[in-house]
């Protein structure tokens, strides 16, 4: 099976959808975030929980990571090996732009929708989640623009499929991806 690579801004549904797809396909789901967590752990951080990135420690790690471009290059190198091997669902901010292989999907959602999802997921107030989404959007955009010249907010050229997730459930999104993956296999 060709690797499925899911991208999108924070709280667009990448992790939830990737887990559903992996379960339905009987393959592993892994994210660029998990590889970065592994690297954070190697540096003495304690990256536990889905909301770790939004904690003070997670944000501190992200700031440290910004000061060393090798963090992301190493994570992308590890992801590339997995994508080439196939039989996996991967979430990544950058892989669709820098890796040719894989069925690439962009999950789109407004900042408002993403903040509401984050607030519900992390059990935080909406105002805090709105701030975190804006901060992560700004930091990720700046980081990947500087590292790779990627315009996360406007360049959808590498994607095989773009899904507006604002009014869709993760199950509906997963079904759309599976239908399109099947069409790709049958071409």
N, C-alpha and C positions, 0 to 999 in steps of 0.2 A: 504494500500500500504506500502510495505517495504521502509524504509528510503533509499534514495540514498545519499551516502557520497562521495564527490569529493575532491581529494587531488592532490597536485603537488606543484612545487616550485613557487615562486612569478612570476606573469604575464604569467602563463602557460595557462590561460583561465578559471580558476575555477569559478570566479564570473559570467562572461558572460554566460558560459554554464549552470550554476546553474539557472540563471534567465530564460533562454530559456526553460529549462526542467520544472521548476516550473509553468511557464505560460502554457505550453502544457499539463501538468498534472493537473492543477488547484489546486496546493498546494503552501504552503509557501516556500520561499528560505531564508535561513539564513546562515551566516558564522561565523566561529570561530572569525573572525575579527570583526564582529558586536557585538559579546558578549564582546570581548576585548574593543571595542569602548564604550560600555555601562559601562564597568568597568573604562575606562579612564575618561569618563564623571563624574562618581562618585568621581573621584579624582581631578576634576577641570579642566580637559583638554577640548578642543573644537574640538572633532573629526568629522569634517564635510568634505564630498567629498570623491570620490573614491581614490584620490591620497593623502589623509591625511597621510597615513603611510610613504610617501616619503617626507613629509615636515619636517622642522626642529623640529616642535612640536611633530610630529608623531615619529620621530626618538628618540627624548628625552624621550617620553613615553616608547618606546621599550627598551631603556637603563634602565629606572627605573624598568620596568617589569623584566628585566634580573636579577635584584638584589633581587627579591622576587619570589621564585618558587611557592608561593601560587596563584599568578595571573593565571598562566596557569592551575593549578590544579582546581581552581574554574571555569574557563572557560570550561574546559573539563567536569566537573561535570554537568554544565548547558547543554552542548551539548549532553551528554549521555542521559539525561532525554528526550530530544527532539527526539533523534534517536530511542530510545526504543518505544516511542509513535507512530512513523511512520508517513506516509502522509506528508513528508517533504523532501526537497533537502537541504543538508548541505555541506558547504565547510569547510574543516579543515585540518591543517597540521598533526595533531596527532591522530585524532579519529580512523582512520583505524587500528592503532597499539594497541590502548588501549581499544577499544570498540568492542565486538564481533558482535553486531547486525549491520544490514544494508548491502546494495549492495555497495561495495567499488570500486571506480574507481581512477586510477592514471593518470593524464594528464602530459605527458612528452613533453618537448621542450628544445632546446638548449639555453644556456645563450644568444647567439646572437639573436635568434628569440624573446626571452622574453624581451630583452632590446629594440628591435625595437617596439614591442607591447606597452611596457610601455611608450616609447617616444611618440608614436602616441596618446595613451590614455591620457597621462598627458600633452601633448603639450610641451614637454621639448626636449632639444637637445639630440641626441643619446649618446654622450659621458657621459652626466650626468646620463642618464638611465642605461648605462652599469655599471657605478660605483654603482648606487643604487642596481641593481640586484646582483652584486657581494657581496656587503655589506649585503643585506638581506639574500642571500644564506648562507653566512658565519655565520651570527648571528643566523639564524634559525637552521642551522645544529648544531652549538655548543650548543644552548639552549636546543634543544630536545634530543640531545645526552646525555647531562648532566642530564636533568630532568628524562628522561624515558629510556635512552639507545637506542634510535631510530636512525638508520642510514638512514636519509631521502634520501640520494643520491644513496644508493645501495640496500636497503632492500625492495623489492616489494612483499614479501611473503603474506602480509595480503590482497592483492588486488584481486578482482574477475575479473577485466578488466583493461588493460593498453592500453592507446591510445596515439600514437605519434601525437601531434597536430601541428607539424612544418608546414605542408602543407595542413592543413584542416581548414575549416571555423568553427566557433562556431555552426552553423546549422548542418554541417556534423557530428561534434562530438556529438551533441545532438541526432541526428538520430541513431548513433551507440549505444549510451547508451540506448535509448528507445527500440531498437531492442533486445538488450541483456537483458534488464529488463523484457521484454515480455517473452523471452525464460526462464528466471528464474521462472517467475510466472507459466508457463505452465509445469514445470518439475514435 
